[in-house]
Amino acid sequence: MLTVPHPVGPDSAGPDRAGSLGVGRGLFYLVVAGIAWGTAGAAAALVFRDSDMGPVSLSFWRCAGGFVLLLGARLIRPRAGAARAGARAGARGAAAEPVRRRVRRIIATGVALAVFQTAYFASVEATGLAVGTVVTMGSGPVLIALGARIALGERLGRGGVVAVLGALTGLVVLVLGDEGGGAASVRPAGVVWGLVSAAAYAAMTLLTRWWGRSGTADSSDTTVWAFAVVSLCLLPLAVAEGFVPHTADPARVAAYLLYIAAVPTAVAYALYFAGAAVVRSATVSVIMLLEPVGAAVIAVALLGEDLTAATVTGTALMLAAVTGLAVAETRGAVAVRRGAR
């Protein structure tokens, strides 16, 4: 079972602990976010197919659109948000998060998010989807587990180690098992970009967990303004690459971009930041491997790809690992609550 020296649960961590965001709901948020992320690749492939948009420009429009949607939602419900924030502060009996820390948190998260997304697209462009995904998503849990152990004192028990190894095995089978007779082309530059992306993803996850422990960080606030930081970082690069795509069907491309900005970005990242603040970092990294599982399901169900033994085996291994870690995380939270009574 997973163990951690600092108790984690609805009464001990997370930006919304007074808002009843416990570990169970945090796990649910992460599962939904991982599934939503899995649809982004298919939508991006359609954008690339129907236009000449590059990966950096796509990342910019994704984040800029997500920022606009999240900011609009925040402005529509300002009273509800203020009431929740006041309830959290009152339950903590402490002052709100200092402004300097809030700014540092948002900038750090935004920069990590920008590097994570852009380096991943660069890895895929350089060495292909299969290898880029394996390097990024495969090394992410390892880096997060090491970082969580060193920086946060979080430890994986034997069951957790088995679950992580099972998830990584499933990922390799899922992505590389259907290559057929031709091996994937591994290019050093693509591998390097994949490792950079994984390191940024690990940093983003660990920072979210670190600030979530204090109970003063607002996950919705982080999500909105982190996307503003990402958009500013990517704007000059997107202009250099080609800011506005050329396409014969602008309405269709715009619809794809709107979907990418709304579902796998605004909704998914809002859920991700909220869930990652209350769930152990290593567990977060494995649950988010639902992204390639979702991509595989979409490829079979909507894009007409064959349902192979590798797809079934890899998906089963990863879902088993996610389920095992989720059960362990929930049991740990229940034990913490019972021990506090």
CORTA-V752834 format. One record per backbone hydrogen bond with DSSP energy under -1.0 kcal/mol. NH is the residue of the N-H (numbers start at 1). CO is the residue of the C=O. E is the energy in kcal/mol with one decimal. If there is no record, write none. Layout:
BEGIN
nh: {NH/NH}
co: {CO/CO}
e: {E/E}
END
This chain:
BEGIN
nh: {3/12/13/14/17/20/21/22/26/27/28/29/30/31/32/33/34/35/36/37/38/39/40/43/44/45/46/47/48/49/50/52/58/59/60/61/62/63/64/65/66/67/68/69/70/71/72/73/74/75/76/77/81/82/83/84/85/86/87/88/89/90/91/92/93/94/102/103/104/105/106/107/108/109/110/111/112/113/114/115/116/117/118/119/120/121/122/123/124/125/126/127/128/132/133/134/135/136/137/138/139/140/143/144/145/146/147/148/149/150/151/152/154/155/161/162/163/164/165/166/167/168/169/170/171/172/173/174/175/176/177/179/182/191/192/193/194/195/196/197/198/199/200/201/202/203/204/205/206/207/208/209/210/211/212/213/222/223/224/225/226/227/229/230/231/232/233/234/235/238/239/240/241/242/253/254/255/256/257/258/259/260/261/262/263/266/267/268/269/270/271/272/273/274/275/276/278/284/285/286/287/288/289/290/291/293/294/295/296/297/298/299/300/301/302/303/305/312/313/314/315/316/317/318/319/320/321/322/323/324/325/326/327/328/329/330/331/332/333/334/335/336/337/338/339/340}
co: {155/9/9/212/14/17/16/20/22/23/24/25/26/27/28/29/30/31/32/33/34/36/37/39/40/41/42/43/44/45/46/246/54/55/56/57/58/59/60/61/62/63/64/65/66/67/68/69/70/71/72/73/77/78/79/80/81/82/83/84/85/86/87/88/89/89/98/99/100/101/102/103/104/105/106/107/108/109/110/111/112/113/114/115/116/117/118/119/120/121/122/123/124/128/129/130/131/132/133/134/135/136/139/140/141/142/143/144/145/146/147/148/148/3/157/158/159/160/161/162/163/164/165/166/167/168/169/170/171/172/173/176/179/187/188/189/190/191/192/193/194/195/196/197/198/199/200/201/202/203/204/205/206/207/208/209/218/219/220/221/222/223/225/226/227/228/229/230/231/234/235/236/237/238/249/250/251/252/253/254/255/256/257/258/259/261/262/263/265/266/267/268/269/270/271/272/275/280/281/282/283/284/286/287/288/289/290/291/292/293/294/295/296/297/298/298/299/308/309/310/311/312/313/314/315/316/317/318/319/320/321/322/323/324/325/326/327/328/329/330/331/332/333/334/335/336}
e: {-1.2/-1.8/-1.7/-3.4/-1.4/-1.2/-2.0/-1.5/-2.4/-2.7/-1.9/-2.6/-2.1/-2.2/-2.4/-2.5/-2.7/-2.2/-2.5/-2.7/-1.4/-1.5/-1.5/-1.9/-2.9/-2.3/-1.6/-1.9/-2.6/-1.9/-2.0/-1.2/-2.2/-2.2/-2.4/-2.7/-2.3/-2.3/-3.3/-2.3/-2.0/-2.5/-2.2/-2.4/-2.6/-2.8/-2.4/-2.2/-2.1/-2.2/-1.9/-1.4/-2.0/-2.5/-2.5/-2.2/-2.4/-2.5/-2.2/-2.4/-2.4/-2.4/-2.3/-2.0/-1.6/-1.1/-2.3/-2.6/-2.5/-2.7/-2.3/-2.6/-2.6/-2.3/-2.6/-2.7/-2.2/-2.4/-2.4/-2.4/-2.5/-2.3/-2.3/-2.5/-1.5/-2.2/-2.2/-2.2/-2.5/-2.4/-2.0/-2.7/-1.9/-2.1/-2.3/-2.3/-2.7/-2.1/-2.5/-1.6/-1.7/-1.4/-2.5/-2.6/-2.6/-2.3/-2.6/-3.0/-1.9/-2.3/-3.2/-1.1/-2.2/-1.4/-2.3/-2.4/-2.1/-2.4/-2.6/-2.5/-2.4/-2.5/-2.4/-2.4/-2.2/-2.3/-2.4/-2.7/-2.5/-2.6/-1.5/-1.4/-1.1/-2.0/-2.6/-2.3/-2.1/-2.3/-2.3/-2.5/-2.5/-2.4/-2.2/-2.5/-2.5/-2.4/-2.5/-2.3/-2.7/-2.6/-2.1/-2.1/-2.7/-2.7/-1.8/-1.3/-2.3/-2.3/-2.1/-2.0/-2.1/-1.5/-1.9/-2.4/-2.4/-2.0/-2.2/-2.4/-1.6/-2.8/-2.3/-1.9/-1.9/-2.2/-1.9/-2.6/-1.9/-2.2/-2.5/-2.4/-2.2/-2.5/-2.5/-2.0/-2.4/-2.2/-2.6/-1.8/-2.5/-1.4/-2.0/-2.5/-2.7/-1.5/-2.7/-3.2/-1.4/-2.2/-2.2/-1.6/-2.5/-2.2/-1.6/-1.8/-1.7/-1.0/-3.1/-2.2/-2.2/-2.2/-2.3/-2.3/-1.9/-3.1/-2.7/-1.5/-2.7/-2.1/-2.8/-2.7/-2.1/-2.3/-2.4/-2.1/-2.6/-2.2/-2.0/-2.5/-2.5/-2.5/-2.4/-2.4/-2.4/-2.2/-2.7/-2.3/-2.5/-2.3/-2.1/-2.3/-2.5/-2.1/-2.2/-2.4/-2.3/-1.4}
END
